[in-house]
Amino acid sequence: MAKENGVKTPEVFRTKLMPRQIPTVAYTVQNILISIASIISSIASFLFTLWIILPLSMIRAVIPANMLQSINSEGKNKVVLIVGASRGIGFSVLKQYADDPDTVIIAASRSIESLRKAVIELGDTLAIIQCAELDLTAQKKQIAENVRAIDKSYGPITHLYEVSGISNHLKEGTPWGLNVTDEMINVNISGTVASILTTYELMKERGYGKICIVGSVAGLYGPANMISYASTKAFINTFSASLRILAAPCGVEVVTVQPGFIDTRMTKKMRGQDSTVPNKEFASPHGMAAYMKQAVEQGGVGVVSWPVRQSVMMHALQSVNPICEELGQWISMKMMLSGKKIT
Ligand SMILES: NC(=O)c1ccc[n+]([C@@H]2O[C@H](COP(=O)([O-])OP(=O)(O)OC[C@H]3O[C@@H](n4cnc5c(N)ncnc54)[C@H](OP(=O)(O)O)[C@@H]3O)[C@@H](O)[C@H]2O)c1
């Protein structure tokens, strides 16, 4: 830590622009070419969506609902496993299904106490709710065994909502480094992938299932001090989008969720650490969960990115060239969008 005007400044905010960091001519020209190619591909995707996909989506709007049912879904009771159901977005997903008839909800997360507290808060529900402890930091073999045991006891699982995730904002005073990054990789990637792939294998054998995986807009673009969190979420965004294509022929539908700023424990902690994002930007987790359920149940949506304005902005930022991307990551860090901490 250095002291500027008597105020402690974290290491990460003390960079100085040096002549060495000015891009070379060859690198700048390459970046200009990247921008030109981005404009062309962006126009092509715009025209394709406007002329081909928009008319198709209008035809879909008049197709009778029973023709839009997923293959092999007839007569199946819902068994919905929600990993990360104890609070935040996961708890809101639980509430979305709580009053569905003929439905079993398996609420899972690290701590059985916080799960039970959340379920008691719900009161009486039409759906049957079961609580299961599932710690994503456990050995992958153990996670797989736990998921299979849950499926055997309460299943067959028809829906998986994989919501759990952590950031370094949750704990006060933990400096970013190998340990913090390792824990985030364990929960946000390794544990998450272990439970998704175990459930996917079970669903594949049965030829039916719906999987909804929570990544983040932070995995598209973000401040440099979101380094480890954003990297884990970029992995999940890509993994989930690719699994959607691989799983479709097996009757398993995968939906990726990329939340923007949602008002939960995670972002409350981020705001407590001096994030400069205005309070009004934080949307309700219930709104997020409602869009997630709608996409999972009605199909035809690959990526649920919400709130829409934030999603549109973050997707647009993906088309900037590497020089501007680096500059943007630095500026947004300096603006303390995700607070003063490195996560
Ligand atoms: N909030 C946002 O603005 C935002 C934006 C983009 C993406 N996301 C993503 O949305 C997801 C949910 O976040 P949230 O905002 O709802 O956070 P949250 O309120 O902090 O909830 C996190 C959930 O993850 C569970 N969890 C944490 N560590 C776990 C572990 N080792 N094993 C199993 N479960 C564990 C927690 O369970 P316990 O209560 O048992 O610890 C809790 O249910 C995360 O993947 C997050 O990255 C959130």
Ligand as a Chemical Component Dictionary entry (heavy atoms), coordinates in Angstrom:
data_LIG
# 
_chem_comp.id                   LIG 
_chem_comp.type                 NON-POLYMER 
_chem_comp.pdbx_formal_charge   0 
_chem_comp.three_letter_code    LIG 
# 
loop_
_chem_comp_atom.comp_id 
_chem_comp_atom.atom_id 
_chem_comp_atom.alt_atom_id 
_chem_comp_atom.type_symbol 
_chem_comp_atom.charge 
_chem_comp_atom.model_Cartn_x 
_chem_comp_atom.model_Cartn_y 
_chem_comp_atom.model_Cartn_z 
_chem_comp_atom.pdbx_ordinal 
LIG N1  N1  N 0  -25.747 -10.600 -8.112  1  
LIG C1  C1  C 0  -25.272 -10.240 -9.264  2  
LIG O1  O1  O 0  -25.299 -9.055  -9.648  3  
LIG C2  C2  C 0  -24.725 -11.260 -10.210 4  
LIG C3  C3  C 0  -24.309 -10.829 -11.465 5  
LIG C4  C4  C 0  -23.797 -11.746 -12.356 6  
LIG C5  C5  C 0  -23.717 -13.080 -12.003 7  
LIG N2  N2  N 1  -24.106 -13.473 -10.764 8  
LIG C6  C6  C 0  -24.006 -14.900 -10.446 9  
LIG O2  O2  O 0  -25.247 -15.352 -9.955  10 
LIG C7  C7  C 0  -25.038 -16.457 -9.085  11 
LIG C8  C8  C 0  -25.800 -16.232 -7.793  12 
LIG O3  O3  O 0  -25.271 -15.086 -7.174  13 
LIG P1  P1  P 0  -26.046 -14.225 -6.092  14 
LIG O4  O4  O 0  -25.820 -12.823 -6.472  15 
LIG O5  O5  O -1 -27.402 -14.747 -5.903  16 
LIG O6  O6  O 0  -25.104 -14.538 -4.824  17 
LIG P2  P2  P 0  -25.413 -14.877 -3.300  18 
LIG O7  O7  O 0  -26.620 -14.178 -2.837  19 
LIG O8  O8  O 0  -24.120 -14.652 -2.603  20 
LIG O9  O9  O 0  -25.735 -16.463 -3.348  21 
LIG C9  C9  C 0  -24.726 -17.374 -3.661  22 
LIG C10 C10 C 0  -25.239 -18.785 -3.552  23 
LIG O10 O10 O 0  -24.131 -19.657 -3.837  24 
LIG C11 C11 C 0  -24.066 -20.642 -2.812  25 
LIG N3  N3  N 0  -22.698 -21.117 -2.599  26 
LIG C12 C12 C 0  -21.612 -20.401 -2.250  27 
LIG N4  N4  N 0  -20.550 -21.205 -2.076  28 
LIG C13 C13 C 0  -20.994 -22.467 -2.319  29 
LIG C14 C14 C 0  -20.378 -23.744 -2.294  30 
LIG N5  N5  N 0  -19.095 -23.903 -1.939  31 
LIG N6  N6  N 0  -21.129 -24.829 -2.610  32 
LIG C15 C15 C 0  -22.435 -24.695 -2.925  33 
LIG N7  N7  N 0  -23.076 -23.522 -2.968  34 
LIG C16 C16 C 0  -22.357 -22.419 -2.654  35 
LIG C17 C17 C 0  -24.578 -19.949 -1.568  36 
LIG O11 O11 O 0  -24.959 -20.916 -0.623  37 
LIG P3  P3  P 0  -24.757 -20.698 0.976   38 
LIG O12 O12 O 0  -25.799 -19.704 1.385   39 
LIG O13 O13 O 0  -25.010 -22.058 1.505   40 
LIG O14 O14 O 0  -23.359 -20.203 1.164   41 
LIG C18 C18 C 0  -25.736 -19.150 -2.153  42 
LIG O15 O15 O 0  -26.872 -19.954 -2.265  43 
LIG C19 C19 C 0  -23.531 -16.585 -8.909  44 
LIG O16 O16 O 0  -23.056 -17.580 -9.774  45 
LIG C20 C20 C 0  -23.014 -15.238 -9.346  46 
LIG O17 O17 O 0  -21.691 -15.318 -9.830  47 
LIG C21 C21 C 0  -24.616 -12.601 -9.847  48 
# 
loop_
_chem_comp_bond.comp_id 
_chem_comp_bond.atom_id_1 
_chem_comp_bond.atom_id_2 
_chem_comp_bond.value_order 
_chem_comp_bond.pdbx_ordinal 
LIG N1  C1  SING 1  
LIG C1  O1  DOUB 2  
LIG C1  C2  SING 3  
LIG C2  C3  SING 4  
LIG C2  C21 DOUB 5  
LIG C3  C4  DOUB 6  
LIG C4  C5  SING 7  
LIG C5  N2  DOUB 8  
LIG N2  C6  SING 9  
LIG N2  C21 SING 10 
LIG C6  O2  SING 11 
LIG C6  C20 SING 12 
LIG O2  C7  SING 13 
LIG C7  C8  SING 14 
LIG C7  C19 SING 15 
LIG C8  O3  SING 16 
LIG O3  P1  SING 17 
LIG P1  O4  DOUB 18 
LIG P1  O5  SING 19 
LIG P1  O6  SING 20 
LIG O6  P2  SING 21 
LIG P2  O7  DOUB 22 
LIG P2  O8  SING 23 
LIG P2  O9  SING 24 
LIG O9  C9  SING 25 
LIG C9  C10 SING 26 
LIG C10 O10 SING 27 
LIG C10 C18 SING 28 
LIG O10 C11 SING 29 
LIG C11 N3  SING 30 
LIG C11 C17 SING 31 
LIG N3  C12 SING 32 
LIG N3  C16 SING 33 
LIG C12 N4  DOUB 34 
LIG N4  C13 SING 35 
LIG C13 C14 SING 36 
LIG C13 C16 DOUB 37 
LIG C14 N5  SING 38 
LIG C14 N6  DOUB 39 
LIG N6  C15 SING 40 
LIG C15 N7  DOUB 41 
LIG N7  C16 SING 42 
LIG C17 O11 SING 43 
LIG C17 C18 SING 44 
LIG O11 P3  SING 45 
LIG P3  O12 DOUB 46 
LIG P3  O13 SING 47 
LIG P3  O14 SING 48 
LIG C18 O15 SING 49 
LIG C19 O16 SING 50 
LIG C19 C20 SING 51 
LIG C20 O17 SING 52 
# 
